[in-house]
Amino acid sequence: MKRFGLIALVLSVLVIGVVIWLGLGSSYATSGQTQASSPSLTETAQPSSLQEKLAAANNDESKMQQQQQQESIQKIIQLFQKNPGNITLLLNQLQQNCPDTNCQALLKQVLAEYPDQQLAQTLKQLIERLPLYEKEMQAKTMSTQMTPQQRYQEIWNLREQTLGRQETQLGFAKKKFSSYQFAYGELLGRAPQMTLQQRLSELAQLQQQYRNPSKNIDGQRSRYDKALKLALIGITDPIQQQEITQQIRNSHLSGKEAAQLAEREQ
């Protein structure tokens, strides 16, 4: 019996030892797995942090580029405000300085923040309505018997109808002046077949036709020079030239200005 008791005791000790050994092994295995997995977490964290930094850098660069483009657009609009009348030139400059697809959005933002909101809104409406004007212009037909002056007036009327009067003046004033100069040159060519009164009357009609809503197409001195040049075509008699010159001065200049001009020309 003692022998069996001893054997049972030995077996119990062995069983307990095995159990303890298995428990420690499992603990070590779990610890090993944890330690093995820790480097992998670190390894994945590093690329993620780098990607975030790169994304932030790209975002900052994009914002800086947009700010530079906005400043460039604002400068272009400021130059256009000082020298308006050629919307084609303005659009070409905008396209050259803002080739990105979001250029329209940048332009709208610049116009929304522009100090002169009256100009900004007029320019915004002009640009928005240009496609309609181009469509109407393509569909319009004009008689070949119309003079260049008549054709231009038709085009100008179409612009005012589709774009608006202020918008047309802002975008096409220089073309209007060029057409006026062309029409004046045409009048000079017909002057020898016209009387003095006919010449001056047609010039007055021409200047009235091309008159801007707020001011004349020419300054006072320019109107005088054009009238005098037109009136003296074909006049060779010095006395008649002097009489016509005096007549034009009196009708286009004040008494003081006419006297000062006469003194300078003596």
C-alpha positions as a printed NumPy array, in Angstrom:
array([[   0.   ,    0.   ,    0.   ],
       [   2.854,    2.332,    0.819],
       [   4.331,    1.544,   -2.572],
       [   1.092,    2.48 ,   -4.335],
       [   0.882,    5.67 ,   -2.299],
       [   4.404,    6.632,   -3.295],
       [   3.686,    5.965,   -6.968],
       [   0.537,    8.11 ,   -6.77 ],
       [   2.497,   10.941,   -5.191],
       [   5.165,   10.803,   -7.906],
       [   2.519,   10.844,  -10.646],
       [   0.81 ,   13.826,   -9.033],
       [   4.064,   15.767,   -8.964],
       [   4.716,   14.932,  -12.614],
       [   1.238,   16.022,  -13.658],
       [   1.58 ,   19.331,  -11.804],
       [   4.981,   19.884,  -13.404],
       [   3.621,   19.248,  -16.881],
       [   0.721,   21.62 ,  -16.272],
       [   3.045,   24.369,  -15.042],
       [   5.384,   23.807,  -18.004],
       [   2.524,   24.003,  -20.493],
       [   1.233,   27.226,  -18.894],
       [   4.607,   28.906,  -19.035],
       [   5.097,   27.812,  -22.625],
       [   1.788,   29.288,  -23.629],
       [   2.636,   32.557,  -21.846],
       [   6.001,   32.748,  -23.567],
       [   4.392,   32.024,  -26.919],
       [   1.827,   34.765,  -26.414],
       [   4.533,   37.2  ,  -25.334],
       [   6.608,   36.248,  -28.34 ],
       [   3.699,   36.816,  -30.659],
       [   3.062,   40.221,  -29.095],
       [   6.69 ,   41.169,  -29.396],
       [   6.777,   39.916,  -32.955],
       [   3.682,   41.854,  -33.862],
       [   4.891,   45.117,  -32.345],
       [   7.497,   45.811,  -35.029],
       [   4.888,   45.312,  -37.733],
       [   2.689,   47.992,  -36.129],
       [   5.638,   50.35 ,  -36.053],
       [   6.473,   49.558,  -39.619],
       [   2.942,   50.357,  -40.828],
       [   2.785,   53.537,  -38.747],
       [   5.855,   55.034,  -40.393],
       [   4.575,   54.962,  -44.014],
       [   1.186,   56.305,  -42.883],
       [   2.844,   59.299,  -41.215],
       [   4.964,   59.945,  -44.315],
       [   1.911,   59.875,  -46.56 ],
       [   0.16 ,   62.39 ,  -44.331],
       [   3.162,   64.716,  -44.495],
       [   3.327,   64.427,  -48.281],
       [  -0.406,   65.101,  -48.579],
       [  -0.087,   68.166,  -46.342],
       [   2.866,   69.445,  -48.384],
       [   0.968,   68.981,  -51.644],
       [  -2.035,   70.768,  -50.172],
       [   0.109,   73.729,  -49.077],
       [   1.724,   73.908,  -52.511],
       [  -1.684,   73.835,  -54.2  ],
       [  -2.962,   76.638,  -51.966],
       [   0.125,   78.73 ,  -52.686],
       [  -0.28 ,   78.189,  -56.431],
       [  -3.943,   79.215,  -56.284],
       [  -3.055,   82.34 ,  -54.324],
       [  -0.436,   83.293,  -56.913],
       [  -2.947,   82.762,  -59.718],
       [  -5.523,   84.893,  -57.91 ],
       [  -3.004,   87.707,  -57.516],
       [  -2.109,   87.426,  -61.205],
       [  -5.794,   87.557,  -62.219],
       [  -6.379,   90.593,  -60.016],
       [  -3.465,   92.456,  -61.628],
       [  -4.829,   91.662,  -65.102],
       [  -8.251,   93.029,  -64.145],
       [  -6.66 ,   96.158,  -62.672],
       [  -4.85 ,   96.802,  -65.964],
       [  -8.087,   96.223,  -67.861],
       [  -9.862,   98.72 ,  -65.613],
       [  -7.25 ,  101.362,  -66.446],
       [  -7.452,  100.598,  -70.161],
       [ -10.854,   98.992,  -70.926],
       [ -12.523,   98.284,  -74.235],
       [ -10.858,   95.085,  -75.481],
       [ -12.441,   92.006,  -73.913],
       [ -10.624,   89.685,  -76.348],
       [  -7.237,   90.83 ,  -75.046],
       [  -8.388,   90.381,  -71.453],
       [  -9.576,   86.808,  -72.045],
       [  -6.315,   85.909,  -73.801],
       [  -4.288,   87.254,  -70.874],
       [  -6.403,   85.326,  -68.385],
       [  -5.966,   82.118,  -70.357],
       [  -2.188,   82.548,  -70.525],
       [  -1.837,   83.244,  -66.807],
       [  -4.392,   80.713,  -65.593],
       [  -4.224,   77.491,  -67.651],
       [  -5.756,   75.325,  -64.916],
       [  -9.222,   73.864,  -65.228],
       [ -10.339,   75.756,  -62.11 ],
       [  -9.548,   79.132,  -63.69 ],
       [ -13.233,   80.049,  -63.916],
       [ -13.68 ,   79.448,  -60.197],
       [ -10.614,   81.548,  -59.393],
       [ -11.857,   84.36 ,  -61.63 ],
       [ -15.258,   84.358,  -59.91 ],
       [ -13.584,   84.505,  -56.522],
       [ -11.347,   87.406,  -57.564],
       [ -14.319,   89.322,  -58.979],
       [ -16.346,   88.664,  -55.82 ],
       [ -13.563,   90.21 ,  -53.713],
       [ -12.568,   92.98 ,  -56.156],
       [ -12.66 ,   96.484,  -54.582],
       [ -14.659,   98.063,  -57.435],
       [ -17.768,   95.896,  -57.355],
       [ -19.544,   97.869,  -60.083],
       [ -16.774,   97.046,  -62.534],
       [ -16.535,   93.472,  -61.229],
       [ -20.242,   92.767,  -61.696],
       [ -20.31 ,   94.346,  -65.163],
       [ -17.283,   92.309,  -66.219],
       [ -18.769,   89.127,  -64.736],
       [ -22.012,   89.6  ,  -66.671],
       [ -20.1  ,   90.42 ,  -69.852],
       [ -18.074,   87.195,  -69.684],
       [ -21.141,   85.099,  -68.839],
       [ -23.134,   86.51 ,  -71.772],
       [ -20.402,   86.259,  -74.413],
       [ -21.394,   82.726,  -75.549],
       [ -24.925,   83.98 ,  -76.272],
       [ -23.558,   86.919,  -78.267],
       [ -21.289,   84.643,  -80.303],
       [ -24.212,   82.321,  -81.027],
       [ -26.422,   85.224,  -82.146],
       [ -23.594,   86.672,  -84.221],
       [ -23.102,   83.397,  -86.102],
       [ -26.81 ,   83.231,  -86.902],
       [ -27.055,   86.851,  -88.072],
       [ -27.061,   87.659,  -91.786],
       [ -26.452,   91.131,  -93.218],
       [ -27.007,   92.515,  -96.679],
       [ -23.96 ,   92.889,  -98.874],
       [ -25.308,   96.279,  -99.952],
       [ -24.783,   97.709,  -96.467],
       [ -21.851,  100.061,  -95.977],
       [ -19.13 ,   99.112,  -93.47 ],
       [ -20.536,  101.748,  -91.16 ],
       [ -24.031,  100.247,  -91.361],
       [ -22.711,   96.732,  -90.783],
       [ -20.786,   97.851,  -87.747],
       [ -23.84 ,   99.587,  -86.327],
       [ -25.832,   96.369,  -86.744],
       [ -23.157,   94.452,  -84.871],
       [ -23.025,   97.07 ,  -82.131],
       [ -26.798,   96.933,  -81.704],
       [ -26.622,   93.139,  -81.42 ],
       [ -23.968,   93.448,  -78.726],
       [ -26.09 ,   95.826,  -76.692],
       [ -29.119,   93.538,  -77.036],
       [ -27.32 ,   90.37 ,  -75.925],
       [ -24.636,   91.722,  -73.591],
       [ -26.125,   94.928,  -72.215],
       [ -25.16 ,   98.539,  -72.897],
       [ -22.62 ,   98.933,  -70.092],
       [ -21.156,   95.501,  -70.767],
       [ -20.774,   96.296,  -74.473],
       [ -19.072,   99.584,  -73.73 ],
       [ -16.715,   97.918,  -71.261],
       [ -15.742,   95.11 ,  -73.617],
       [ -15.784,   96.658,  -77.096],
       [ -15.142,  100.418,  -76.808],
       [ -11.787,  100.168,  -78.586],
       [ -13.317,   98.312,  -81.501],
       [ -15.95 ,  101.016,  -81.623],
       [ -13.287,  103.711,  -81.861],
       [ -11.453,  101.777,  -84.585],
       [ -14.667,  101.545,  -86.578],
       [ -15.244,  105.264,  -86.069],
       [ -11.778,  106.023,  -87.435],
       [ -12.484,  103.808,  -90.429],
       [ -15.805,  105.546,  -91.094],
       [ -14.12 ,  108.942,  -90.846],
       [ -11.497,  107.859,  -93.381],
       [ -14.283,  106.761,  -95.701],
       [ -15.901,  110.193,  -95.306],
       [ -12.626,  111.897,  -96.214],
       [ -12.565,  109.9  ,  -99.44 ],
       [ -16.053,  111.099, -100.399],
       [ -15.48 ,  114.716,  -99.367],
       [ -14.509,  116.101, -102.832],
       [ -17.995,  115.238, -104.124],
       [ -19.716,  116.947, -101.173],
       [ -20.386,  120.539, -100.21 ],
       [ -18.895,  121.981,  -97.038],
       [ -22.237,  121.817,  -95.281],
       [ -22.758,  118.189,  -96.317],
       [ -19.312,  117.236,  -95.023],
       [ -19.774,  118.847,  -91.632],
       [ -23.316,  117.536,  -91.292],
       [ -22.279,  113.945,  -91.993],
       [ -19.312,  114.238,  -89.62 ],
       [ -21.637,  115.445,  -86.858],
       [ -23.954,  112.493,  -87.505],
       [ -20.992,  110.128,  -87.448],
       [ -19.738,  111.478,  -84.126],
       [ -23.21 ,  111.285,  -82.634],
       [ -23.638,  107.718,  -83.839],
       [ -20.387,  106.573,  -82.244],
       [ -20.835,  108.647,  -79.124],
       [ -20.39 ,  106.786,  -75.859],
       [ -23.246,  106.91 ,  -73.353],
       [ -21.274,  109.238,  -71.065],
       [ -18.958,  111.143,  -73.407],
       [ -18.113,  111.941,  -77.02 ],
       [ -16.05 ,  109.533,  -79.084],
       [ -13.481,  112.327,  -79.58 ],
       [ -12.172,  115.04 ,  -77.334],
       [ -12.952,  118.659,  -78.185],
       [  -9.629,  119.332,  -79.9  ],
       [  -9.827,  116.073,  -81.844],
       [ -13.302,  116.949,  -83.116],
       [ -11.974,  120.327,  -84.249],
       [  -9.001,  118.763,  -86.053],
       [ -11.211,  116.245,  -87.858],
       [ -13.716,  118.885,  -88.926],
       [ -10.993,  121.241,  -90.183],
       [  -9.227,  118.508,  -92.147],
       [ -12.498,  117.413,  -93.717],
       [ -13.577,  120.977,  -94.56 ],
       [ -10.297,  121.973,  -96.247],
       [ -10.142,  119.021,  -98.665],
       [  -9.953,  120.383, -102.22 ],
       [  -9.809,  124.034, -101.06 ],
       [  -6.769,  125.728, -102.602],
       [  -7.639,  129.428, -102.267],
       [  -5.751,  130.829,  -99.213],
       [  -8.477,  133.355,  -98.411],
       [ -11.175,  130.682,  -98.529],
       [  -9.02 ,  128.384,  -96.405],
       [  -8.674,  131.109,  -93.777],
       [ -12.421,  131.766,  -93.759],
       [ -13.238,  128.086,  -93.367],
       [ -10.627,  127.694,  -90.625],
       [ -12.13 ,  130.592,  -88.695],
       [ -15.618,  129.151,  -89.129],
       [ -14.541,  125.757,  -87.786],
       [ -12.772,  127.342,  -84.827],
       [ -15.8  ,  129.364,  -83.852],
       [ -18.084,  126.326,  -84.014],
       [ -15.809,  123.863,  -82.186],
       [ -13.775,  125.973,  -79.734],
       [ -14.507,  128.614,  -77.146],
       [ -13.517,  132.22 ,  -77.882],
       [ -10.494,  131.989,  -75.618],
       [  -9.325,  128.673,  -77.101],
       [  -9.813,  129.95 ,  -80.667],
       [  -7.778,  133.083,  -79.909],
       [  -4.964,  131.09 ,  -78.293],
       [  -4.849,  128.699,  -81.241],
       [  -4.759,  131.6  ,  -83.717],
       [  -1.817,  133.141,  -81.845],
       [   0.147,  129.885,  -81.92 ],
       [  -0.414,  129.453,  -85.655],
       [   0.704,  132.986,  -86.615]])
